[in-house]
């Protein structure tokens, strides 16, 4: 569980990245989850855009990704930001310390 301070830090990092994949009319699928998990193993932080023709809500997306231990950092506009820590990475994201 991320603290507010950690989420703010991750949001600031996410401003600089572009959406990596999209959720379209197919919605939330196993292929999407596999893609997200593979990307997060290498980068820890990702941005996904939800297309206009998708019926997926932010709450549905949050529940879908929480099942795999992925943190839902932010939902803004038609984009969501996800984070999953990977301690095996050499250049991992250093979050502010929990208090």
C-alpha positions as semicolon CSV with decimal commas, in nm:
position;residue;x (nm);y (nm);z (nm)
1;X;0,000;0,000;0,000
2;X;0,143;0,332;-0,106
3;X;0,132;0,640;0,111
4;X;0,008;0,974;-0,019
5;X;0,363;1,105;-0,035
6;X;0,473;0,806;-0,243
7;X;0,179;0,845;-0,481
8;X;0,262;1,213;-0,531
9;X;0,621;1,117;-0,614
10;X;0,509;0,850;-0,863
11;X;0,266;1,096;-1,026
12;X;0,552;1,338;-1,082
13;X;0,754;1,061;-1,250
14;X;0,454;0,957;-1,461
15;X;0,417;1,305;-1,611
16;X;0,724;1,240;-1,823
17;X;0,616;0,906;-1,969
18;X;0,373;0,829;-2,251
19;X;0,101;0,563;-2,244
20;X;0,247;0,223;-2,324
21;X;-0,073;0,038;-2,411
22;X;-0,445;0,097;-2,451
23;X;-0,764;-0,054;-2,319
24;X;-1,012;-0,070;-2,607
25;X;-1,341;-0,238;-2,687
26;X;-1,199;-0,578;-2,583
27;X;-1,177;-0,447;-2,228
28;X;-0,973;-0,610;-1,954
29;X;-0,825;-0,936;-2,079
30;X;-0,558;-1,188;-1,984
31;X;-0,340;-1,060;-2,269
32;X;-0,357;-0,709;-2,127
33;X;-0,260;-0,834;-1,781
34;X;0,034;-1,028;-1,924
35;X;0,153;-0,722;-2,117
36;X;0,123;-0,500;-1,809
37;X;0,306;-0,745;-1,582
38;X;0,591;-0,789;-1,831
39;X;0,631;-0,414;-1,870
40;X;0,619;-0,350;-1,494
41;X;0,889;-0,612;-1,431
42;X;1,128;-0,398;-1,632
43;X;1,008;-0,045;-1,556
44;X;0,794;-0,053;-1,236
45;X;0,581;0,242;-1,355
46;X;0,352;0,263;-1,657
47;X;0,077;0,468;-1,806
48;X;-0,222;0,318;-1,989
49;X;-0,486;0,503;-2,186
50;X;-0,850;0,396;-2,197
51;X;-0,998;0,452;-2,541
52;X;-1,332;0,624;-2,597
53;X;-1,491;0,303;-2,733
54;X;-1,406;0,111;-2,414
55;X;-1,671;0,051;-2,151
56;X;-1,414;-0,003;-1,876
57;X;-1,443;0,230;-1,576
58;X;-1,154;0,337;-1,355
59;X;-1,296;0,132;-1,066
60;X;-1,312;-0,184;-1,279
61;X;-0,955;-0,129;-1,396
62;X;-0,835;-0,072;-1,041
63;X;-0,993;-0,397;-0,916
64;X;-0,860;-0,590;-1,218
65;X;-0,500;-0,481;-1,159
66;X;-0,514;-0,512;-0,778
67;X;-0,564;-0,888;-0,817
68;X;-0,200;-0,913;-0,931
69;X;-0,065;-0,678;-0,664
70;X;-0,035;-0,379;-0,896
71;X;-0,081;-0,041;-0,729
72;X;-0,325;0,203;-0,890
73;X;-0,146;0,538;-0,860
74;X;-0,364;0,781;-1,052
75;X;-0,658;0,812;-1,290
76;X;-0,673;1,134;-1,484
77;X;-0,860;1,208;-1,804
78;X;-0,866;0,879;-1,996
79;X;-0,533;0,756;-1,853
80;X;-0,430;0,547;-1,555
81;X;-0,090;0,514;-1,390
82;X;0,017;0,179;-1,244
83;X;0,309;0,081;-1,022
84;X;0,452;-0,252;-0,909
85;X;0,777;-0,273;-0,716
86;X;1,048;-0,503;-0,847
87;X;1,335;-0,547;-0,602
88;X;1,545;-0,730;-0,861
89;X;1,596;-0,422;-1,080
90;X;1,927;-0,243;-1,052
91;X;1,790;0,104;-1,129
92;X;1,458;0,075;-0,947
93;X;1,241;0,364;-0,837
94;X;1,336;0,486;-0,492
95;X;1,017;0,584;-0,314
96;X;1,004;0,828;-0,021
97;X;1,025;0,638;0,310
98;X;0,701;0,534;0,477
99;X;0,641;0,693;0,816
